[in-house]
Amino acid sequence: MASTRRAWQLARLTTARIDGLLLVWFSLHLVYAVQPYLIYQAQQPPFACTRGFAADLLGYSGGPVRYVGLFLAQLDAFNAAGVLVRVVIALLIGVLTSALFQRLAGGRARAARLLPVVLYMLLAARYDQPLLLGPMLVAMLASALIFASGPTGLGRYLVLLAALIYGVAGAAGPATTYLLVLAFGALCGALSGSSRRLALAVYPALGVAAVSLADLLGLQALPAQWRYGIAPGRLTVDLAVSLWLLYAVAAIAAVYVADPLRARCHAWRAARAGAAPSSGGRRVRRLLGEVALVALVAVLAATVAADKAGRQRARMDFLALHGQWGQLLAELERGGPRHELAPFDVNRALFAQGRLGEAMFQVPQRADALLLSVETTYVLATRIRMVDQWLDLGRLNLAEYALHNAWVLGDDNPVVLSRLAQLYMVKGMSSAARTYLRTLSDNLVWRRWAQRELHRLAVDPTLASSPEVLRRRAVMLRGDDLLHINRYADKAEERAWHLVPEILSSLLRENPRNRMALDYLIAHFLLEGHPEYAALEMHRLRDCGVTELPRAWAEAALLGRDLLPTPPDLASLTIPESAQERYWQFRTIVKRNRGSMAAAYPELQREMSGTYFLYLVRLGLGR
């Protein structure tokens, strides 16, 4: 009796409730595992609400859907709004797919209706897929539903064909994605035995021909960067295409093979048992199958489809570009994600917290992990890091050069525009700053910040009351020179990299109290393995109010004293006793091993962990 009651309660769970369970899981997955604000950080879609922007975008095929997608992508900056947008898109995809299957296959494909929703959910959780893929899929499914419903004349087909090519084709990824999904709708229509199967079957071919012909005639049916994958022989298969092909095969198999076969097997079993099929049992099994599908989606999202690398990079980019250095260090110390920019971020964070000279060698270091060079930073997030580095150091012209290059790469990215506005405010070029701020005023995410800065400029045109602007103006290089880090200008990379001391020294000549330039100059010499050069610069620390050398600087000063013919002038800076004890311990270990660093390395690794002594030995041994 209890088991019967339990089965009855389970049977009362309707399909709508299962769908709701799937959407609730998707919402929680987005909030806690994906976090749309990190997707915004990873992509930062360029968008402005100006009439010119809309006119330019709507002039291309796929422009309408792309415009909608870019607008909705702005909402990712607000985490809850980004979650809501994706849940609504998933709901629309589910409703349209259910209607499409109901039209084509009656009630035979109840489980298959969830496949496109599941595939979208897996795509929506990736950091390399644009949000406008969702509106594009909604438009494609709607078009397939239109073509699958009711008798249609040739004139209506042609009108719909033109509207879809203009509105959808190429909006996200290659237009082959769009055409393949429509091909699936056409195939379903053809297999359904409809009299319009011929028109549906040739529709994808007409779409390819129309877009290709427009390109050949120079009508710019697609922008240059979206034209790939159209011409025959160059059809590309990306992630979206692969998933939709999988969906097409699975859905057709479910509608025309699996469901009829399962129904016949069930009827055969019932006939053998001498009883009619139990509708309650079927409902229970179907609901259990859908619950299993939700569980399978959760497993796939957490394992196979999880874009862990994309999330880790977006998280580090977010913390670095927003100056949340304490949190960045905390995550790295907890064994958080590391990528090729982690050493740069760590050194920048340590300096921001005033701990560079103290804790620099307590974390993994690389010899070149201090300043980002101009020509090696093609990724936008890396270029913005470099811009912030030059702005804080005081070389504003290098920052301006990098920003204009990033502008070309970033296609009016709002972060680039905001940095340009900040740079021109520091330079005192208020009219140029207002130009970029007015542009950002049309951006949904940056609107409030831009209007606040415009108000500040209106009240105080020189920004003499802004501590941040005054700090950057105090260290700004006011003269012109031709120094910059360009590792590809010379075949000899080492020669180009040796310009770093000249660049930092020029900033110290401009302002001896430029603490970032001084700390980076000393750190550069230490990373290159020249503690003697670093020791010669340490007397400048007096100008910055330092009375006692921090840990790493003190260890380097003791080593530099041994390497220089005359002791360096430390300007009465105090060397802590703990540093002197470690220095004598280092010398004792090396002497015990007869001066062989290779032989002393195991003991040094145990006893000298987190010291400059161990870093220097590793550098010399190539470890």
Helices and strands as residue ranges (DSSP letters): H 2-11, H 15-29, I 30-34, H 36-43, H 51-57, H 63-73, G 74-77, H 79-105, H 114-124, H 133-147, H 154-167, H 175-191, H 197-216, G 224-226, H 239-253, I 254-258, H 259-273, H 279-302, H 308-321, H 325-333, H 342-352, H 356-359, G 360-362, H 380-393, H 396-410, H 414-427, H 430-440, H 447-459, H 467-475, H 493-497, H 499-510, H 515-527, H 531-537, G 538-544, H 551-563, H 577-592, H 597-607, H 612-621
